[in-house]
Amino acid sequence: MNSYEVEKDDLLRRLRKIEGQVRGIQRMIEEGRYCIDVLTQLAAARQGLNRVGMLILDRHIKGCVINAIRSGEEERAVEELNQVLLRFIR
């Protein structure tokens, strides 16, 4: 089981909302809406994705990383966490 399983429904709800935002942005572009309005919606969608990512990252640290440390895999867990943080914050 993955560490975010308990929040799976919430994560999926958030992702469906973001999906709707992206569809709305597509419509805005098709309709030739004002640039600032489109950019505002893009920022909101990106912020939503970041929140989902942070929730999953939090669960990963509190679940997978702690379990790996307890089982003696500290080096691997820390290296993996460093790599995912680098990818996530770029």
URJOPE-V994371 format. One record per residue. N is the residue number from 1. RES is the residue in three letters. PSI is psi in degrees with one decimal (none if undefined). Layout:
n=(N N)
res=(RES RES)
psi=(PSI PSI)
This chain:
n=(1 2 3 4 5 6 7 8 9 10 11 12 13 14 15 16 17 18 19 20 21 22 23 24 25 26 27 28 29 30 31 32 33 34 35 36 37 38 39 40 41 42 43 44 45 46 47 48 49 50 51 52 53 54 55 56 57 58 59 60 61 62 63 64 65 66 67 68 69 70 71 72 73 74 75 76 77 78 79 80 81 82 83 84 85 86 87 88 89 90)
res=(MET ASN SER TYR GLU VAL GLU LYS ASP ASP LEU LEU ARG ARG LEU ARG LYS ILE GLU GLY GLN VAL ARG GLY ILE GLN ARG MET ILE GLU GLU GLY ARG TYR CYS ILE ASP VAL LEU THR GLN LEU ALA ALA ALA ARG GLN GLY LEU ASN ARG VAL GLY MET LEU ILE LEU ASP ARG HIS ILE LYS GLY CYS VAL ILE ASN ALA ILE ARG SER GLY GLU GLU GLU ARG ALA VAL GLU GLU LEU ASN GLN VAL LEU LEU ARG PHE ILE ARG)
psi=(139.3 162.9 -13.4 7.5 -39.6 -22.3 16.4 -46.5 -42.2 -42.9 -43.7 -37.4 -45.4 -42.4 -36.6 -37.9 -43.9 -40.4 -42.3 -39.2 -42.7 -41.0 -39.4 -39.6 -40.5 -44.8 -41.8 -42.5 -42.2 -36.7 -5.6 36.1 162.4 135.5 -45.6 -38.6 -42.2 -46.1 -37.6 -43.4 -36.2 -42.8 -39.7 -42.0 -42.8 -40.4 -39.1 -43.9 -40.3 -39.7 -42.6 -45.1 -42.0 -36.7 -45.0 -41.3 -42.9 -46.1 -36.7 -46.0 -47.6 -18.0 -75.9 -46.3 -46.5 -42.8 -40.9 -41.3 -44.2 -29.4 10.7 14.6 42.5 -48.0 -48.5 -43.6 -43.4 -42.5 -44.6 -42.5 -42.6 -45.0 -45.3 -35.7 -41.9 -42.6 -40.3 -37.2 -7.3 none)
